[in-house]
């Protein structure tokens, strides 16, 4: 369902998720992104490099601790926010569910993910 909307923005779904985080908080460490998105750094790093090459974000090492890589959205990345603003509404309308049902489903999925994480 996301593909046609994201194709217009030349984004993949995981790239869209990264931008959602950065639209909200401007910058994040790769570790924080990994935790929020439930993606490992081996998945994130090459994707973030491609996004940086596209001019959507910048990566830099922390001056205090070089092991920490910070990701910051660029003006080009911010410009996509307006173009992507219709995506959540389009997804809700396409789902056939109301907002309460979607929230309940999301909470159930979070509970399942936490249970699986605790099982490992």
Wavefront OBJ file of the C-alpha trace (Angstrom):
o trace
v 0.000 0.000 0.000
v 2.909 2.356 0.685
v 4.803 1.641 -2.517
v 2.999 3.999 -4.949
v 3.158 6.894 -2.485
v 6.788 6.289 -1.587
v 7.822 5.712 -5.219
v 6.673 9.278 -5.929
v 9.131 10.426 -3.241
v 11.868 8.037 -4.405
v 11.928 6.427 -0.937
v 11.803 2.899 0.399
v 9.630 2.091 3.391
v 12.612 1.838 5.805
v 13.918 5.196 4.519
v 10.484 6.697 5.142
v 10.590 5.385 8.714
v 13.996 7.010 9.270
v 12.641 10.302 7.954
v 9.581 10.068 10.223
v 11.935 9.918 13.215
v 14.102 12.764 11.927
v 11.119 14.965 11.030
v 10.128 14.655 14.654
v 13.495 15.160 16.367
v 15.913 16.628 13.736
v 18.780 14.326 14.755
v 19.384 10.936 16.287
v 22.219 8.531 16.912
v 22.290 5.356 14.861
v 21.832 3.417 18.114
v 18.657 5.380 18.923
v 17.333 4.874 15.385
v 18.068 1.177 15.672
v 16.072 0.940 18.891
v 13.126 3.050 17.733
v 12.815 1.287 14.367
v 13.791 -2.212 15.542
v 16.455 -2.389 12.827
v 20.024 -3.479 13.470
v 22.926 -1.198 12.634
v 24.012 -3.570 9.852
v 20.738 -2.811 8.103
v 20.684 0.886 8.971
v 24.246 1.873 8.082
v 24.161 1.119 4.319
v 20.685 2.638 4.038
v 21.798 5.801 5.851
v 24.823 6.052 3.549
v 22.501 5.949 0.516
v 20.225 8.550 2.095
v 23.243 10.752 2.781
v 24.384 10.360 -0.849
v 20.885 11.490 -1.882
v 21.233 14.583 0.308
v 18.405 13.659 2.707
v 20.566 13.503 5.828
v 24.083 13.982 7.129
v 26.052 11.597 9.294
v 28.781 12.689 11.680
v 30.800 11.219 14.511
v 30.330 12.603 17.999
v 33.180 14.801 19.148
v 32.843 13.392 22.684
v 32.767 9.715 21.639
v 33.835 8.747 18.114
v 31.963 5.444 18.398
v 28.677 7.373 18.268
v 27.414 8.340 14.828
v 24.756 11.038 14.724
v 22.311 11.430 11.859
v 20.795 14.859 11.121
v 18.114 15.693 8.581
v 19.009 18.170 5.823
v 16.863 20.845 4.207
v 16.256 18.460 1.285
v 15.050 15.813 3.749
v 12.770 18.347 5.450
v 11.272 19.326 2.092
v 9.932 15.793 1.671
v 7.864 16.156 4.823
v 5.213 18.289 3.128
v 5.038 15.933 0.166
v 4.721 12.927 2.489
v 2.111 14.480 4.777
v -0.738 12.714 2.941
v 0.696 9.226 3.537
v -0.711 8.502 7.032
v -4.224 9.559 6.026
v -4.013 7.550 2.809
v -2.928 4.460 4.751
v -5.742 4.814 7.286
v -8.329 5.257 4.525
v -6.945 2.312 2.543
v -6.950 0.007 5.571
v -10.714 0.010 6.011
v -10.169 0.384 9.761
v -10.987 3.328 11.969
v -8.337 5.041 14.060
v -9.319 3.205 17.260
v -8.977 -0.174 15.520
v -5.561 0.799 14.151
v -4.397 1.938 17.598
v -5.590 -1.337 19.145
v -3.835 -3.337 16.425
v -0.597 -1.368 16.926
v -0.719 -1.965 20.676
v -1.238 -5.698 20.100
v 1.751 -5.773 17.738
v 3.929 -3.902 20.281
v 2.922 -6.425 22.956
v 3.779 -9.309 20.635
v 7.167 -7.792 19.763
v 7.992 -7.269 23.442
v 7.028 -10.875 24.194
v 9.233 -12.165 21.383
v 12.135 -9.974 22.565
v 11.720 -11.287 26.114
v 11.695 -14.860 24.834
v 15.115 -14.521 23.168
l 1 2 3 4 5 6 7 8 9 10 11 12 13 14 15 16 17 18 19 20 21 22 23 24 25 26 27 28 29 30 31 32 33 34 35 36 37 38 39 40 41 42 43 44 45 46 47 48 49 50 51 52 53 54 55 56 57 58 59 60 61 62 63 64 65 66 67 68 69 70 71 72 73 74 75 76 77 78 79 80 81 82 83 84 85 86 87 88 89 90 91 92 93 94 95 96 97 98 99 100 101 102 103 104 105 106 107 108 109 110 111 112 113 114 115 116 117 118 119 120
